[in-house]
Amino acid sequence: MRKGAGVWRLPSGAGAAARKPRAGKGQKPRRDPDVPEPPGGSPLIYDPRAALQELMRRHRPPPELGAAVEIARYEASVRRYPRVEGRLALSQRLCRFSLPSDLRQLEGLSPRGYLMNYCHVCPRRQAHYKRYFDKFDKDRDGLLSFQEAARALLDLYKDLVTPLQVRQLLGVLQADHATSFSQRLFLPLSALTERLLYRPSENENKVIEDREKDKVEEADFSGLMWKFQGCQISDELKKLIYLL
């Protein structure tokens, strides 16, 4: 640019390059053909598809991890409640029934209340019983109806127990069709059923005599008639305790 006669003048040929036509009102500005248009249109306009593709490209999980997750989900959906094959091996070592040192604590307690407070089930058996509780808790409300509890016991012990025996056992607990069974009640109920079904062999009798836990339980339940004297315990609870 040259300065002459107080006027700034552009060199020849520079005016056409410097001056650009202005777009009139209502006309879109012309785009320079030498400048490439960004992919997906203007970067100022949000394109959800382009954003999703970019996220998938940046955070794509490894192929082996994705396959493992899909397999795990499929197996969980197909085998939600795996069925225990074969007959359950009964045992009396996996649960224990106890009595308080002062039997007056049993006054006013129902047979169901006794089971929930004085039946101790080992964690391994609890997990086994809980599987059948969840299997028959169709509505996932944490409760089994009278019919659902009976069907759960029949499925748990299969051909080891009959429907008549299940109804008799529920009758000992004073349960009827209006009774609901929580998980806290169903677990000791299953343990009680296993205790009544269990019949040790002659070889097992010799081993049982040396178990300290069985000796403690035997001491608790010995001399019941003498221990019950002076206690106002219901006849229904006494009947259950004598069964043990």
VOKEDO-394179 format. One line per field, with one value per residue (C-alpha): residue number from 1; x, z, y; residue in three letters. Coordinates in steps of 0.001 Angstrom, whole numbers, plus 524288, in hexadecimal, padded with zeros to 5 digits. Each point is the difference from the previous one (the first is absolute). Layout:
<atoms>
num NUM	... .
c1 X	... .
c3 Z	... .
c2 Y	... .
residuo ALA	... .
</atoms>
This chain:
<atoms>
num 1	2	3	4	5	6	7	8	9	10	11	12	13	14	15	16	17	18	19	20	21	22	23	24	25	26	27	28	29	30	31	32	33	34	35	36	37	38	39	40	41	42	43	44	45	46	47	48	49	50	51	52	53	54	55	56	57	58	59	60	61	62	63	64	65	66	67	68	69	70	71	72	73	74	75	76	77	78	79	80	81	82	83	84	85	86	87	88	89	90	91	92	93	94	95	96	97	98	99	100	101	102	103	104	105	106	107	108	109	110	111	112	113	114	115	116	117	118	119	120	121	122	123	124	125	126	127	128	129	130	131	132	133	134	135	136	137	138	139	140	141	142	143	144	145	146	147	148	149	150	151	152	153	154	155	156	157	158	159	160	161	162	163	164	165	166	167	168	169	170	171	172	173	174	175	176	177	178	179	180	181	182	183	184	185	186	187	188	189	190	191	192	193	194	195	196	197	198	199	200	201	202	203	204	205	206	207	208	209	210	211	212	213	214	215	216	217	218	219	220	221	222	223	224	225	226	227	228	229	230	231	232	233	234	235	236	237	238	239	240	241	242	243	244 .
c1 80000	80575	7FDAB	7FE23	7F9CA	7FAAB	7F853	80290	7FF87	80057	80980	7FA91	7F92F	7FE77	7F2B7	7F903	8060F	7FD7D	7F247	7F5A2	7F1FF	7F699	7F407	7F385	7F489	7F966	80BAE	808C9	80E67	80833	808C5	80E10	8016C	80E14	7FC01	7FA5A	7F300	80129	7F9E8	7F1FC	7FD47	802DE	8074F	7F6AA	7F45E	7FE99	7FEC7	7FC16	803BA	80D8D	801B5	7FBC3	80951	80B1A	7FD31	7FF2B	80CC7	8071D	7FA39	7FE3A	801E2	809B7	7F9DC	80306	7FA14	7F37F	7FE5E	80207	7F5B7	7F61A	80256	7FE58	7F33F	7FABF	80351	7F9E8	7F35A	7FF11	80441	7FAA8	7FC60	80875	7F94D	806F0	800F4	7FEC2	7FB3B	803F9	80941	7F93E	807D3	7FD70	80D41	7FC2F	7F62C	7FE0C	7F44B	801F2	7F86C	8025C	805AB	7F396	7F47C	7F6FF	80538	7F7CB	7F353	7F70A	80878	7F998	80636	8037D	80624	80811	8055D	803F7	8074C	80585	8034E	80E02	80301	80DBF	802A3	801C6	7F294	7FA00	80499	7FA26	7F2D0	7FFF2	80146	7F2F6	7F9C6	803C9	7FB99	7F1FD	7FF52	7FA7E	7FBAC	80CB1	7F908	80866	7F4A3	7FAFA	7F1C4	7FBB4	7FF3F	80D17	806D8	7FA5A	8044A	80D84	801C7	7FB4B	80991	80AFE	7FEE4	7F9D4	7FC00	8049E	7F39B	7F1B3	7F5BB	7F917	80C57	801F3	7F213	801C7	80C91	7F9CA	7F4CE	8099D	8040F	7F1A7	8013F	7F426	7FCCC	80081	80E01	80B42	80DD8	80B53	80DB6	8031A	7F543	801ED	80E5D	7FDB6	7F3B6	8086B	809CB	7F510	7FB14	80DA7	80185	7F351	80361	80DBC	8025B	80E3A	805D8	806A9	80D8B	7FBCB	7FA93	80DAA	80578	7F4BC	8029B	80D33	7FB5C	80059	7F537	7F697	80323	7FCA5	7F308	7FD2D	80277	7F6A3	7F4F8	801CB	7F672	7F615	7F49C	8079F	804AA	7F244	7FAEA	7FC29	80093	7F3F8	803EC	7F586	7FCB7	802E2	80DEB	801F3	7FBC3	80A1B	80AC6	7FCDA	8011B	80DF9 .
c3 80000	7FC03	80676	7F696	800AB	80D5D	7FACE	802E6	7F354	7FDED	7F678	7F2E8	80067	80ED5	80024	7F9FA	809CF	80BAC	7FCB8	801AF	7FC0E	80B23	80039	7FF2B	808FA	7FEC6	7F8AA	80584	80088	7F5A9	80474	7FBAC	7F786	80460	80E4C	8022F	8072A	80D29	80047	804CD	7FC19	80855	80CC2	806BE	7FD47	80934	7F8A4	80969	7F657	7FE20	80EBC	80240	7F59A	8060C	80D99	7FADA	7F8C1	80BEA	80A56	7F8BC	809A1	7FCD5	7F7DF	80A00	80B2D	7F885	7FCC5	80E34	804A0	7F608	803AB	80E73	7FD85	7F7AC	809F5	80AE3	7F85A	7FBF4	80CD3	809E6	8099F	7FD62	80406	809E5	7FA14	80814	80DBC	80AF5	809BF	80D0A	80C11	80DD2	8014E	7F7CE	8098E	80EA1	808B2	80D4E	80C22	808BA	80D73	805B6	7F93C	8048D	7F436	7F7B5	80649	7F61D	7F4B7	7F493	7F907	7F494	80945	80639	7F2C0	7FC49	80CCF	8043F	7F360	7FB74	7F1DE	7FA60	7F51E	7F59A	802AF	800C8	7F21E	7FB86	80657	7FB1E	7F1EB	8011B	80705	7F4C8	7F600	8050F	8038F	7F29F	80301	80731	80BE3	809AE	8045E	7FCA7	80128	80694	7F2D1	7FB59	80C81	7FEDF	7F1BF	80377	80A73	7F6B3	7F595	809DE	8052E	7F3E2	80289	80E33	804E3	7FC63	7FEF4	80BDA	8083D	7FBC7	803E1	80D2B	80273	7FC94	80905	80B4F	7FD6E	80044	7F1F3	7F73E	7F299	80561	804F1	7F8D2	8010B	80007	7FD0E	80E7C	80286	7F3FA	802D4	80D81	7FAD9	7F5C5	80A83	8087F	7F48C	7FDBD	80E6A	8004C	7F358	80432	80479	80386	7FCD6	80A0A	7FC14	80107	80DA7	804E5	7FA66	804EE	80DFB	7FFA8	7FA93	809B6	7F936	800CF	80E5F	80290	7F8F1	8070F	80D05	7FC4A	7FCCF	80B0A	80B76	7F904	808C4	80BDF	7F92E	7FBBB	80DEA	8043A	7F1FD	7F8A3	7F2B0	7F5E1	7FCF0	7F187	80303	80945	7F536	7F6C3	80A25	802E6	7F176	80023 .
c2 80000	80D46	80D0A	80B18	80D74	7FCF6	7F498	7F1AB	7F846	7F164	7FA2F	7FBF5	7F2D2	80035	8065D	7F45D	7F6C3	808C1	80415	7F55A	8019D	80109	7F78C	8076D	7FE4D	7F2BF	7FA32	7F55E	80385	7F9A1	7F4E9	7FFBE	7F3C3	7FE6A	7FDE7	7F23F	7FF12	7F8E9	7F25B	7FF68	80DF6	80BCE	7FD47	80955	7F705	7F42C	7F33E	7F4DD	7F564	80599	8015F	7F1DF	7FAFF	807B5	7FA86	7F218	801D2	80541	7F6E1	7F359	7F481	7F55D	7F509	7F579	807D4	802AD	7F1A8	7FC04	809A8	7FB43	7F1BD	802FF	80733	7F4FB	7F577	8080E	801AD	7F1B3	7F9D6	80980	7F559	7F420	7F381	7F77F	7F295	7F3BA	7FDA9	8090E	7F987	801BA	8035B	80482	80688	80BD2	8059D	80056	802B6	80600	803DF	80BD5	7FD9D	805D6	7F978	80AD0	80782	7F6BF	8046F	80649	7FB50	7F8EB	7F455	808E2	809D7	7F538	7FBBF	80DBF	80232	7F2E2	7F8D8	801F3	7FC3A	7FFC6	809F7	7F57C	7FA4A	80D89	802CC	7F30C	802A8	80E13	7FB3D	7F8F9	80B76	80913	7F5F6	7FFE8	80E6F	8034E	80DE2	80353	80587	7F868	7F766	7F276	7FC5F	7F36A	7F8FD	80579	7FBCC	7F23F	7FEE0	80523	7F577	7F568	80494	8016B	7F21E	7FA0B	7F1D1	80039	80680	7FEBA	80AD0	7FA44	800FC	80E1B	8037F	7F943	80759	80D0E	7FC59	7FE7A	80E0F	80436	804A7	800EF	8057E	80DDE	7FE51	80685	7FAE4	80978	7FB96	800B3	7F5EE	7F77F	7FD1A	7FA01	7F956	7F92B	7FC59	7FA7D	7F7E6	7FA9B	7FCDB	7F848	7F8D2	7FC73	7F213	7FD05	7F2CF	7F74F	804AB	80E2F	7FDA3	7FCA6	80CA5	80859	7FBCC	806E8	80D0C	80B17	807A7	7F493	7FE4E	80E43	7FEA2	7F341	806C6	80AF8	7F69C	7F659	7FFC7	80879	7FC58	80475	80C6E	80393	8002D	80DA0	8054F	80484	7FAAF	7FD30	7F1DF	80262	8044B	7F49C	7F6B1	805C3	7FF38	7F1C2	7FD11	804C1 .
residuo MET	ARG	LYS	GLY	ALA	GLY	VAL	TRP	ARG	LEU	PRO	SER	GLY	ALA	GLY	ALA	ALA	ALA	ARG	LYS	PRO	ARG	ALA	GLY	LYS	GLY	GLN	LYS	PRO	ARG	ARG	ASP	PRO	ASP	VAL	PRO	GLU	PRO	PRO	GLY	GLY	SER	PRO	LEU	ILE	TYR	ASP	PRO	ARG	ALA	ALA	LEU	GLN	GLU	LEU	MET	ARG	ARG	HIS	ARG	PRO	PRO	PRO	GLU	LEU	GLY	ALA	ALA	VAL	GLU	ILE	ALA	ARG	TYR	GLU	ALA	SER	VAL	ARG	ARG	TYR	PRO	ARG	VAL	GLU	GLY	ARG	LEU	ALA	LEU	SER	GLN	ARG	LEU	CYS	ARG	PHE	SER	LEU	PRO	SER	ASP	LEU	ARG	GLN	LEU	GLU	GLY	LEU	SER	PRO	ARG	GLY	TYR	LEU	MET	ASN	TYR	CYS	HIS	VAL	CYS	PRO	ARG	ARG	GLN	ALA	HIS	TYR	LYS	ARG	TYR	PHE	ASP	LYS	PHE	ASP	LYS	ASP	ARG	ASP	GLY	LEU	LEU	SER	PHE	GLN	GLU	ALA	ALA	ARG	ALA	LEU	LEU	ASP	LEU	TYR	LYS	ASP	LEU	VAL	THR	PRO	LEU	GLN	VAL	ARG	GLN	LEU	LEU	GLY	VAL	LEU	GLN	ALA	ASP	HIS	ALA	THR	SER	PHE	SER	GLN	ARG	LEU	PHE	LEU	PRO	LEU	SER	ALA	LEU	THR	GLU	ARG	LEU	LEU	TYR	ARG	PRO	SER	GLU	ASN	GLU	ASN	LYS	VAL	ILE	GLU	ASP	ARG	GLU	LYS	ASP	LYS	VAL	GLU	GLU	ALA	ASP	PHE	SER	GLY	LEU	MET	TRP	LYS	PHE	GLN	GLY	CYS	GLN	ILE	SER	ASP	GLU	LEU	LYS	LYS	LEU	ILE	TYR	LEU	LEU .
</atoms>
